[in-house]
């Protein structure tokens, strides 16, 4: 991930939680998109009936590490193709 890259994520308007993938009960991955239209495509394809309940937010690469720790995610799921979907999962290594 580039240091000046902006990523897009989806947040529930109802409870403020971010859209995440669960690998196991204790492993959750924050879903990130490289473009806002990819986030919209993902929602419309896989959750069209509730797409109006989500908002798109941006986060920069430097903010991401702190956010993962603060929000308690195992890592990220970078959505490469929102239609299939094809997602690259990466674990977060907590820092000091």
C-alpha positions, -999 to +999 in steps of 0.1 A: +000+000+000+014+033-010+019+060+017-001+086-001-029+062-012-065+070-003-087+041+004-125+039+007-145+021+033-181+016+041-197+026+074-232+018+086-253+049+090-273+030+117-246+018+142-214+034+129-197+000+123-174-005+093-181-032+067-158-061+075-152-097+066-150-123+093-126-152+088-133-168+122-150-157+153-121-136+165-107-125+131-122-095+113-108-077+083-118-041+074-129-041+038-111-014+018-116-002-018-093+017-040-121+038-056-154+051-043-172+036-073-158+001-064-173+005-030-207+014-045-204-015-070-198-039-041-228-027-022-251-027-052-240-062-062-240-079-028-263-059-006-285-038-029-315-039-006-295-022+022-271-001+002-288+031+014-278+023+049-241+028+043-219+058+037-185+059+020-156+072+039-120+078+030-089+069+050-052+075+040-025+049+043-008+067+072-041+067+092-049+031+085-025+014+109-037+034+139-073+029+129-069-009+127-055-010+162-081+014+176-110-004+159-097-039+168-094-054+133-071-083+125-061-067+092-076-055+060-094-070+030-084-050+000-112-055-026-096-060-060-128-069-079-161-058-063-183-079-085-169-114-080-156-104-053-119-109-052-103-098-019-067-098-008-065-103+029-035-089+049-029-092+086-021-062+107+010-063+128+003-043+159+031-018+166+043-002+198 
